[in-house]
């Protein structure tokens, strides 16, 4: 279950329960949002970048009021976590000017088998109207798309006009072709986890901010998704095409290890 807290003046004004994060978001006024997970109960990673994304999304939607500050968001998340009390949490921060909401559910990691074997994805003729804005209106679109995915499919990949794989419904997409790591550089929602992975990838692979096209899936040596709740998740099948050897690639496994170490090192308690 998901508990949503309306935060006012750093304290919980009211709270209520919904079945899922998507349901919780659909019950709120239209706004902008960002999602993250906790480490060790109360530690989060790069909260300032999450707040900056709220601010950018608000401006892209034509908002005129200021987004909450980092201290305000930190206090709101701390108040919600103190109330919810989960060992680990998945958190969604929603700003619907001038109101601030924090939705919290227990964080349940994906099965280890998915990281060992890789995920299956399918391409979708679907896109975002405003790809740089994390707009709550897209949440219902993504929820409906997930409900239509074939059984056994983990993620839907959004395609550009010329068949470019832009991003996932709730993730960013990377693929290695000819030893070069490729990911769309413009027409996407730039996730905080994506930024971390780009920093780490520079240590190992040359990078091109050019999307992999769906027709190139057979040439992929490896591929993976990134998001706050997934971390780095290998992809081993796209539509009916096997990626690489059909097992997570060495570069992806390296990034998985490096990402885990980075998040542990960077995480900070919201109560500090």
QUILINQUI-V133109 format. One line per field, one symbol per residue. phi: phi as a letter, one per 40 degrees, with the letter a starting at -180 (. if undefined). burial: # if it has 9 or more other C-alpha atoms within 8 Angstrom, else .. A space follows every 50 residues. Layout:
phi->???
burial->???
//
This chain:
phi->.bbbbcbbggbccaaabbcacccccccccdabaababcbggbcbbfdccc cccdcccccccgcbcccccdcccdccccccccccgcdabbbbbbbbdccb bbbbbdcbccddccccbgccbbcbcaaccbccccccccccccdccccccc dgccabbcbccbgcccacdaabbbabbfgbcbadbbcacccccdcccccc cccbbcbbcbcccdccdccccaaabbacccgbbcbbabfbbccfcgbdcc cccccdcccdcccccccbcccc
burial->.#######.#.#..#.##..######....#########.#######..# #.########......##.#.##########....#.#########..## #######......##.#######.......######.###.##.##..#. ..#.######..#######.#######..#####...##.#######..# ##..###...####..############.#########...########. .##.##.###..#...##.#..
//
